[in-house]
């Protein structure tokens, strides 16, 4: 039988992910996820229900996640791929040459890789360290089993992708070269679009860049009306390229684009609110609401609430007062 069921291309590996902004017993300073020379060993996850054990292998067509697939054609395709992989494993490990994907008694004829065979699945584990684990599912069927299990959530320590790894704060993730390249290209396209917008706004509406950098940069108070346009441009260029506090280039480019689509008036009010909070013209109180400090007028619970309050024409007096205070600081 051919090895067509292994539908992977490019390099596949399990990589450690170190978030240098999150404390991890000092290991983050050296880009380690565990202490040097140590490993974390995790067995394949197993779920016990009604006295029976189900292993999370990604190779069980009766698993709940397979049954939940609502599209019949997609479900059929997933089951077909599971069976093709089982056939491959059975022929290589059990010398079971008679097994056919389309057999109506398929699982009755499986000898070794039945979903409940604890003799096989209980021995599957993964050893994780600071080193990348290169996987070769074409030539090493143990690696194929590991990949299928990771994709199905069979190892709690390993995310199925870098995005999931960041989202769920895991230390290791399954990296596919083809996905990495796709992600990189997506990021490059976003970044190029953001840089083109930056160039366009700097020519047509340079004042808007001032409000944008106020909204996007964490240390926005460093920018004033006297800040040279080239410095603001350079600051936003660095922000887009992930050279600031936020180093996620895809996120910074996306946020820049989204911010550029906001109207000048909205951006100005958002910038005023941000700096007014820093200079304590707006203060929080025990009820978790934000108030104008001088009048004790309640503005809202968060930035969005405060902007909506200040955009209301009936609250123009409060807006004018805050703008006058903050504008005075911007003009120094």
SULBEL-V333970 format. One record per pair of residues at least 4 apart in sequence whose ideal C-beta (glycine too) atoms are under 8 Angstrom apart, sorted by the first residue. I is the first residue (numbers start at 1). J is the second residue. Records with the same first field share a line. If there is no record, write none. Layout:
I: J ; J
This chain:
1: 87 ; 88 ; 91
3: 88 ; 138
4: 84
5: 81 ; 84 ; 85 ; 87 ; 88
6: 85 ; 88 ; 137 ; 138 ; 144
7: 81
8: 12 ; 137 ; 138 ; 147 ; 176
9: 177 ; 178
10: 176 ; 177 ; 178 ; 181
11: 134 ; 176 ; 177
12: 134 ; 135 ; 136 ; 137 ; 143 ; 147 ; 174 ; 175 ; 176 ; 177
13: 132 ; 133 ; 134 ; 135 ; 174 ; 175
14: 126 ; 128 ; 132 ; 133 ; 135 ; 146 ; 150 ; 158 ; 172 ; 173 ; 174 ; 175
15: 132 ; 133 ; 172 ; 173 ; 175
16: 32 ; 33 ; 34 ; 128 ; 129 ; 130 ; 131 ; 132 ; 171 ; 172
17: 33 ; 159 ; 162 ; 165 ; 166 ; 170 ; 171 ; 172 ; 173
18: 24 ; 27 ; 28 ; 31 ; 32 ; 33 ; 171
19: 28 ; 166 ; 169
20: 28 ; 29 ; 31
21: 28
22: 28 ; 169
23: 28
24: 28 ; 32 ; 33
27: 32 ; 33 ; 34 ; 35
28: 32
32: 36 ; 130
33: 130 ; 171 ; 172
34: 38 ; 39 ; 40 ; 128 ; 129 ; 130 ; 171
36: 130
38: 129
39: 127 ; 128 ; 129
40: 127 ; 128 ; 129 ; 157
41: 125 ; 126 ; 127 ; 128
42: 125 ; 126 ; 128 ; 155 ; 156 ; 157 ; 158
43: 122 ; 124 ; 125
44: 55 ; 56 ; 57 ; 121 ; 122 ; 124 ; 125 ; 149 ; 154 ; 155
45: 55 ; 56 ; 153 ; 154 ; 155 ; 156
46: 53 ; 54 ; 55 ; 56 ; 118 ; 121 ; 122
47: 53 ; 54 ; 55 ; 56
48: 52 ; 53 ; 54
49: 54
52: 116
53: 116 ; 118
54: 60 ; 63 ; 115 ; 116
55: 60 ; 115 ; 116 ; 118 ; 121 ; 122 ; 124 ; 154
56: 63 ; 149 ; 152 ; 153 ; 154
57: 115 ; 121 ; 124 ; 145 ; 148 ; 149 ; 152 ; 154
58: 82 ; 148 ; 149 ; 150 ; 151 ; 152 ; 154
59: 82 ; 85 ; 86 ; 89 ; 113 ; 115 ; 145 ; 148
60: 66 ; 82 ; 115
61: 66 ; 78 ; 79 ; 82 ; 83
62: 66 ; 67 ; 115
63: 67 ; 115 ; 152
64: 68
65: 69 ; 152
66: 75 ; 78 ; 79 ; 82
69: 74 ; 75 ; 78
70: 75
71: 75
72: 76
73: 77
74: 78
75: 79
76: 80
77: 81
78: 82
79: 83
80: 84 ; 101
81: 85
82: 86
83: 87 ; 101 ; 106
84: 88 ; 101
85: 89 ; 144 ; 148
86: 90 ; 99 ; 110 ; 113
87: 91 ; 99 ; 100 ; 101
88: 92 ; 141 ; 144
89: 93 ; 94 ; 112 ; 113 ; 141 ; 144 ; 145
90: 94 ; 96 ; 99 ; 110 ; 111 ; 112 ; 113
91: 95 ; 96 ; 97 ; 99
92: 141
93: 112 ; 113 ; 141
94: 111 ; 112 ; 113
96: 109 ; 110 ; 111 ; 112
98: 109
99: 103 ; 106 ; 109 ; 110
100: 106
101: 106
102: 106
103: 109
105: 109
106: 110
107: 114 ; 115
110: 114
112: 117 ; 120
113: 117 ; 120
117: 121
118: 122
119: 123
120: 124
124: 145 ; 146 ; 149
126: 146 ; 155 ; 157 ; 158
128: 133 ; 157 ; 158 ; 171 ; 172
135: 140 ; 143 ; 146 ; 147
136: 140 ; 143
137: 141 ; 143 ; 144 ; 147
140: 144
141: 145
142: 146
143: 147
144: 148
145: 149
146: 150
147: 151 ; 174
148: 152 ; 154
149: 154 ; 155
150: 154 ; 155 ; 158 ; 160 ; 174
151: 160 ; 174
153: 160
157: 170 ; 171 ; 172
158: 170 ; 172 ; 173 ; 174
159: 164 ; 165 ; 168 ; 170 ; 172 ; 173 ; 174
160: 164 ; 173 ; 174
161: 165 ; 173 ; 174 ; 179
162: 166 ; 173 ; 175 ; 180 ; 183
163: 167 ; 183
164: 168 ; 170 ; 173
165: 169 ; 170 ; 171 ; 172 ; 173
175: 179 ; 180
176: 180
177: 181
178: 182
179: 183
180: 184
181: 185
182: 186
183: 187 ; 250
184: 188
185: 189
186: 190 ; 250
187: 191 ; 249 ; 250 ; 253
188: 192
189: 193
190: 194 ; 250 ; 253 ; 254 ; 257
191: 195 ; 240 ; 241 ; 249 ; 253
192: 196
193: 197 ; 253 ; 257
194: 198 ; 240 ; 252 ; 253 ; 254 ; 256 ; 257 ; 260
195: 199 ; 237 ; 240
196: 200
197: 201 ; 256 ; 257 ; 260
198: 202 ; 209 ; 233 ; 236 ; 237 ; 240 ; 256 ; 260
199: 203
200: 204
201: 205 ; 206 ; 208 ; 209 ; 212 ; 260
202: 206 ; 209 ; 229 ; 233
205: 209 ; 264
206: 210 ; 229 ; 232
207: 211 ; 264
208: 212 ; 260 ; 264 ; 267
209: 213 ; 229 ; 232 ; 233 ; 236
210: 214 ; 223 ; 225 ; 227 ; 232 ; 271
211: 215 ; 264 ; 267 ; 268 ; 270 ; 271
212: 216 ; 236 ; 256 ; 259 ; 260 ; 267
213: 217 ; 220 ; 223 ; 232 ; 235 ; 236 ; 239
214: 220 ; 223 ; 267 ; 270 ; 271 ; 274 ; 275
215: 220 ; 259 ; 267 ; 270 ; 271 ; 274
216: 220 ; 236 ; 239 ; 255 ; 256 ; 259
217: 222 ; 223 ; 235 ; 239 ; 244
218: 244 ; 245
220: 271 ; 274 ; 275 ; 278
221: 275 ; 278 ; 279
222: 227
223: 227 ; 231 ; 232 ; 235
224: 329 ; 330 ; 331 ; 332
225: 330 ; 331
226: 331 ; 332
227: 231 ; 232
228: 232
229: 233
230: 234
231: 235
232: 236
233: 237
234: 238
235: 239
236: 240 ; 256
237: 241
238: 243 ; 244
239: 243 ; 244 ; 246 ; 252 ; 256
240: 249 ; 252 ; 253 ; 256
241: 249 ; 252
242: 246 ; 247 ; 248 ; 249 ; 252
243: 247
244: 252
246: 251 ; 252
248: 252
249: 253
250: 254
251: 255
252: 256
253: 257
254: 258
255: 259
256: 260
257: 261
258: 262
259: 267
262: 266 ; 267 ; 270
263: 267
264: 268
265: 269 ; 311
266: 270 ; 307 ; 311
267: 271
268: 272 ; 323
269: 273 ; 307 ; 310 ; 311 ; 319
270: 274 ; 303 ; 307
271: 275
272: 276 ; 310 ; 319 ; 322 ; 323 ; 326
273: 277 ; 282 ; 303 ; 306 ; 307 ; 310 ; 322
274: 278 ; 303
275: 279 ; 326 ; 329 ; 330
276: 281 ; 282 ; 322 ; 325 ; 326
277: 281 ; 282 ; 283 ; 290
279: 325 ; 326 ; 329
280: 293
281: 292 ; 293 ; 294 ; 322 ; 325 ; 326
282: 290 ; 291 ; 292 ; 293 ; 299 ; 306 ; 322
283: 290 ; 291 ; 293
284: 288 ; 289 ; 290 ; 291
285: 289 ; 290 ; 291
288: 301
289: 298 ; 299 ; 300 ; 301
290: 298 ; 299 ; 300 ; 301 ; 302 ; 305 ; 306
291: 296 ; 297 ; 298 ; 299
292: 296 ; 297 ; 299 ; 318 ; 321 ; 322
294: 321
295: 318 ; 321
297: 318
299: 305 ; 306 ; 309 ; 310 ; 318
300: 304 ; 305 ; 306 ; 308 ; 309
301: 305
302: 306
303: 307
304: 308
305: 309
306: 310
307: 311
308: 312
309: 315 ; 318
310: 315 ; 318 ; 319 ; 322
315: 319
316: 320
317: 321
318: 322
319: 323
320: 324
321: 325
322: 326
323: 327
324: 328
325: 329
326: 330
327: 331
328: 332
